[in-house]
Structures are given as structure tokens and as C-alpha cells.
Amino acid sequence: MSRLIINRRRFLLGSAALGSGLAVSGCDQFDFLAQRDNRVRAVMERANVLTYSAQRALIGDQVLAREYAQSEIRQGMKPNGSTEPTTPEYMFLREANFEPYRLTIKGMVDREVSFSLAELRNMPSRTQITRHDCVEGWSCIAKWTGTPLGPVLDQAGVRPGARYAVYHCFDNIQRTLSGDVLYYTSSDLVDAYHPQSILSYGLNDQALPVSNGAPIRLRIERALGYKQPKYLHTIELVDDLAPFGRGKGGYWEDNGYDWYGGI
């Protein structure tokens, strides 16, 4: 089983790096990643579905990602991607030390709810020392503290038809002439309810820094780094990912990355 996981990680790192290389270099020989009706892309997407189903079946829903000892933390958590959002909403919250912040749970729920940062910190917490694996090829061990996501979702009453959680962020990852493109990603409810999926507000025994996603960064520890959304403000429960972005379930997923991103 471990060999399967390692091989899958190598495949994902390679394919995601290929997609990011396309975005940076503009090399037209890989234009199929942006062509939703391209046959090669369709084959890759079917392979993603197969590996997602196989990993779910072989590993199980509740198996934990490896956790490490405190002594294995040898450096600070490397910031990557956006490190300082400039949306007016985020800049206002940061200036106010995130006191007006609210995390909203909405969509296919019995009742829409929202929680302040103080309320999230007062809920039962979990601390875990895990390894962050980035598609850029680096990894880093860090200690994360936060509120388990599952019980927070339960407070909203997730409806039986919900299949996915969509994570909306303040992160204006891309600026265009028509306005900011905000980061989002998603997971199925298995990952949302996994015991190591936490709404993290602490990093290495300190408050989560802005560069690492303050005030809240979701940690889905059995997934690659781009599935760990920073600057999270809303979680939307849905039965279909098609209405969001280009319909692939996330900003990077819309640009050719694997939706599942599991390791």
C-alpha cells in the first residue's frame, strides 16, 4: 500500500508541476490542459477518478496521515502562493486584528451559521504535527492547532444530498483587467469530516501568521498543499461543483490540477 501512495504522490507532483509550468511558461504544446473537450485531458481526468476511487477503497476513510515528533520540526513553515491578500475585506479585517472576522457555513444545510475567530478558538481543539507536501517539490513539518471541521459542519446541519464542501477564500490569487480572481478549492465530505481536517488558527505554538493563511487555514492532511486553503471565510455545502469557476472544483483544478490531490 505504501508503494502505491508514493507512486501516486510522484504522479501528482509531476502532473501538477506540468500544469503550473504551462501557466508560467505559456508553452503551447500543453494547451490541452486548458481545453475542456480535449481527448488527452479527458483521459487524464478519468485516471484521476480511478486513482481517487482506488485510494478511497484501499486506504479507507478514517486512516490518519502520519504525525511527527516535536523534535522533527526543524524550520518555520514556508509561506507559498499568496502571502498577503489585498482585497478590501481582508485588509479591513487584518487592520482590526481579525476581531470582526466570521467563518460562514452555508449551502445545503438546515441553517446558515457563522462563527467569530474567538468562538472557533473556544471550541474543542486538535493539535497535530504533520508534513506539508507541495506540488513545487518541497515539504515541511509543522505543528497545526485548530478546530476539527466536522463538528463545526454539524452545527449547521448538513443535508443528506450534500456531496462536497467548497472552500471560499479572501485570497486574490490572480489579478485581471476584469477584476480579482479569488482562490477556492473543494473536497468531498469524507475529507471534510476526517479527524485531521481542522480549521487551523495556530502554527508552531503561535497565532497563525498572515503569510501562512491567517486568520483561518483549513488543513486536509491527506492532501497536497493546494488543497489546504488559506484565508478561508466561507464553506458552502453543495451537490455539484459545476457552478463554481470552470466547474473543476478549485482554482488550480480549473487550470489542470488533479481535483482529489490525495497523498
C-alpha positions as CSV (number, residue, x, y, z in Angstrom):
1,M,0.0,0.0,0.0
2,S,2.8,2.4,0.9
3,R,4.3,1.9,-2.6
4,L,1.0,2.8,-4.2
5,I,0.8,6.0,-2.2
6,I,4.4,7.0,-3.0
7,N,3.8,6.3,-6.7
8,R,0.6,8.4,-6.7
9,R,2.4,11.2,-5.0
10,R,5.1,11.2,-7.7
11,F,2.5,11.2,-10.4
12,L,0.6,14.1,-8.9
13,L,3.7,16.1,-8.3
14,G,4.7,15.6,-11.9
15,S,1.3,16.3,-13.4
16,A,0.7,19.3,-11.3
17,A,4.1,20.7,-12.0
18,L,3.4,20.3,-15.6
19,G,0.2,22.3,-15.3
20,S,1.9,25.0,-13.3
21,G,4.7,25.1,-15.9
22,L,2.1,25.7,-18.5
23,A,0.7,28.6,-16.6
24,V,4.1,30.2,-16.2
25,S,5.7,29.5,-19.5
26,G,2.7,29.6,-21.8
27,C,4.1,26.6,-23.8
28,D,1.5,25.8,-26.4
29,Q,2.4,22.1,-26.6
30,F,0.5,21.5,-23.3
31,D,-2.6,23.6,-24.3
32,F,-4.7,20.5,-23.9
33,L,-4.8,21.2,-20.1
34,A,-6.9,24.2,-20.8
35,Q,-9.1,22.6,-23.4
36,R,-12.1,21.0,-21.6
37,D,-13.1,18.9,-24.6
38,N,-9.5,17.6,-25.4
39,R,-9.2,13.8,-25.6
40,V,-5.9,13.7,-23.8
41,R,-7.2,15.8,-21.0
42,A,-10.3,13.6,-20.8
43,V,-8.1,10.5,-20.4
44,M,-6.1,12.2,-17.6
45,E,-9.3,13.2,-15.8
46,R,-10.6,9.6,-16.0
47,A,-7.3,8.4,-14.5
48,N,-7.8,10.9,-11.6
49,V,-11.3,9.5,-10.9
50,L,-9.8,6.0,-10.9
51,T,-7.0,6.8,-8.5
52,Y,-9.4,8.7,-6.3
53,S,-11.7,5.7,-6.1
54,A,-8.8,3.2,-5.6
55,Q,-7.3,5.2,-2.8
56,R,-10.6,5.5,-1.0
57,A,-11.1,1.8,-1.3
58,L,-7.5,0.7,-0.3
59,I,-6.7,3.2,2.4
60,G,-10.1,3.8,4.0
61,D,-12.0,6.9,5.1
62,Q,-10.5,7.4,8.6
63,V,-6.9,6.4,8.2
64,L,-4.7,9.2,9.6
65,A,-1.9,10.9,7.9
66,R,1.5,10.4,9.6
67,E,2.1,12.6,12.6
68,Y,5.6,13.5,13.8
69,A,7.5,14.3,17.0
70,Q,8.1,17.9,18.1
71,S,11.9,17.3,17.6
72,E,11.3,16.8,13.8
73,I,10.2,20.4,13.3
74,R,13.4,21.9,12.0
75,Q,12.3,25.1,10.4
76,G,9.5,27.5,10.2
77,M,6.6,26.7,7.9
78,K,7.5,28.0,4.4
79,P,4.9,30.5,3.0
80,N,3.9,29.9,-0.6
81,G,1.3,31.1,-3.0
82,S,-0.3,34.3,-1.9
83,T,1.2,35.6,1.3
84,E,-0.7,38.9,1.7
85,P,-4.1,39.3,0.2
86,T,-5.1,42.8,-0.9
87,T,-8.9,42.5,-1.1
88,P,-10.5,45.4,0.8
89,E,-12.4,42.9,3.0
90,Y,-9.2,41.2,4.1
91,M,-7.3,44.4,4.6
92,F,-10.0,45.7,6.8
93,L,-10.0,42.5,8.9
94,R,-6.3,42.5,9.2
95,E,-6.2,46.1,10.3
96,A,-8.8,45.2,13.0
97,N,-6.7,42.2,14.2
98,F,-9.4,39.9,12.7
99,E,-11.9,40.7,15.5
100,P,-14.8,41.3,13.0
101,Y,-14.0,38.0,11.2
102,R,-16.7,35.4,10.7
103,L,-16.5,32.0,9.2
104,T,-19.8,31.2,7.4
105,I,-21.2,27.7,6.8
106,K,-24.0,27.8,4.1
107,G,-25.5,26.0,1.1
108,M,-27.1,22.6,1.7
109,V,-27.5,23.0,5.4
110,D,-30.5,23.2,7.7
111,R,-29.4,26.6,8.9
112,E,-26.7,29.0,7.9
113,V,-24.3,29.7,10.7
114,S,-21.2,31.9,11.3
115,F,-18.5,31.9,13.9
116,S,-16.1,34.5,15.1
117,L,-12.4,33.7,15.5
118,A,-12.9,33.8,19.3
119,E,-15.7,31.3,19.0
120,L,-13.7,29.0,16.9
121,R,-10.8,29.2,19.4
122,N,-13.2,28.3,22.3
123,M,-14.4,25.1,20.6
124,P,-12.7,21.8,21.3
125,S,-9.3,21.8,19.5
126,R,-6.8,19.4,18.0
127,T,-3.1,19.8,17.6
128,Q,-1.2,17.7,15.1
129,I,2.4,17.7,13.7
130,T,2.2,16.8,10.1
131,R,4.2,17.2,6.8
132,H,3.0,19.6,4.2
133,D,3.8,18.3,0.7
134,C,3.8,21.0,-2.1
135,V,3.5,20.4,-5.8
136,E,6.5,22.7,-6.2
137,G,8.6,19.7,-4.8
138,W,9.3,20.7,-1.2
139,S,7.9,19.6,2.1
140,C,7.9,20.9,5.6
141,I,6.9,19.5,9.0
142,A,4.9,21.9,11.2
143,K,2.6,21.9,14.2
144,W,-1.0,23.0,13.5
145,T,-3.7,23.8,16.1
146,G,-7.3,24.3,15.3
147,T,-11.0,23.3,15.5
148,P,-12.0,20.0,13.8
149,L,-14.1,20.8,10.8
150,G,-16.7,18.0,11.2
151,P,-18.3,19.2,14.4
152,V,-18.5,22.7,13.0
153,L,-20.4,21.5,10.0
154,D,-22.7,19.5,12.2
155,Q,-23.8,22.8,13.9
156,A,-25.2,23.8,10.5
157,G,-26.9,20.5,9.9
158,V,-25.5,19.2,6.6
159,R,-28.4,17.9,4.4
160,P,-28.3,14.3,3.1
161,G,-27.9,15.4,-0.5
162,A,-24.7,17.3,0.0
163,R,-21.6,15.7,-1.6
164,Y,-18.9,18.4,-1.5
165,A,-17.6,21.3,0.6
166,V,-16.5,24.3,-1.4
167,Y,-13.9,26.5,0.4
168,H,-14.1,30.2,-0.4
169,C,-11.1,32.5,0.4
170,F,-10.1,36.1,0.7
171,D,-7.0,35.2,-1.4
172,N,-7.0,37.3,-4.6
173,I,-4.5,34.9,-6.2
174,Q,-4.9,36.4,-9.7
175,R,-5.5,40.0,-10.8
176,T,-7.1,40.6,-14.2
177,L,-8.4,43.6,-16.1
178,S,-11.9,42.5,-15.2
179,G,-11.1,42.2,-11.5
180,D,-9.6,39.8,-8.9
181,V,-9.9,36.1,-9.2
182,L,-10.4,34.7,-5.7
183,Y,-8.9,31.3,-4.6
184,Y,-11.3,28.5,-3.9
185,T,-11.0,24.7,-3.7
186,S,-13.2,21.8,-2.5
187,S,-13.3,18.4,-1.1
188,D,-15.7,15.6,-0.6
189,L,-17.4,15.1,2.8
190,V,-15.1,12.2,3.6
191,D,-12.2,14.6,3.8
192,A,-14.2,17.4,5.4
193,Y,-15.1,15.0,8.2
194,H,-11.7,13.4,8.6
195,P,-10.4,13.7,12.2
196,Q,-7.3,15.6,11.0
197,S,-9.2,18.1,8.9
198,I,-9.0,21.2,11.1
199,L,-9.7,24.9,10.9
200,S,-6.3,26.0,11.9
201,Y,-5.6,29.2,13.8
202,G,-2.3,28.2,15.3
203,L,1.1,27.3,13.8
204,N,4.1,26.0,15.8
205,D,2.6,27.2,19.1
206,Q,2.0,30.8,17.8
207,A,-1.0,32.5,16.2
208,L,-1.2,31.6,12.5
209,P,0.8,34.3,10.6
210,V,-0.7,36.2,7.7
211,S,1.8,34.7,5.3
212,N,0.5,31.2,6.2
213,G,-3.2,32.0,5.9
214,A,-4.5,33.9,9.0
215,P,-7.0,34.0,10.4
216,I,-8.1,30.5,9.4
217,R,-6.4,27.9,7.1
218,L,-8.0,24.6,6.5
219,R,-5.7,21.6,6.9
220,I,-6.7,18.5,5.0
221,E,-3.7,16.4,6.0
222,R,-4.1,13.6,3.5
223,A,-3.9,16.0,0.5
224,L,-1.3,18.1,-1.3
225,G,-0.7,21.7,-0.4
226,Y,-3.0,23.4,-2.8
227,K,-5.9,21.6,-1.0
228,Q,-5.1,23.5,2.2
229,P,-6.9,26.8,1.5
230,K,-5.6,29.9,3.3
231,Y,-7.6,33.0,4.3
232,L,-10.8,30.9,4.5
233,H,-14.1,32.8,5.0
234,T,-17.0,30.6,3.8
235,I,-17.7,26.9,3.5
236,E,-20.5,26.0,1.1
237,L,-22.1,22.6,1.1
238,V,-23.2,21.5,-2.4
239,D,-24.2,18.5,-4.5
240,D,-22.4,19.7,-7.7
241,L,-19.2,21.5,-8.4
242,A,-20.2,22.7,-11.9
243,P,-21.4,26.2,-10.9
244,F,-18.1,27.2,-9.5
245,G,-15.2,28.6,-11.5
246,R,-14.8,26.4,-14.6
247,G,-16.5,23.5,-12.8
248,K,-13.5,21.5,-11.8
249,G,-13.7,22.2,-8.1
250,G,-10.9,24.7,-7.4
251,Y,-8.7,27.5,-8.8
252,W,-5.8,25.2,-9.6
253,E,-8.1,22.3,-10.5
254,D,-9.7,24.7,-13.1
255,N,-6.2,25.0,-14.5
256,G,-5.4,21.3,-14.9
257,Y,-4.5,20.1,-11.4
258,D,-6.0,16.9,-10.0
259,W,-9.2,17.6,-8.1
260,Y,-8.6,15.0,-5.4
261,G,-5.0,15.8,-4.7
262,G,-4.6,13.0,-2.2
263,I,-1.3,11.6,-0.9
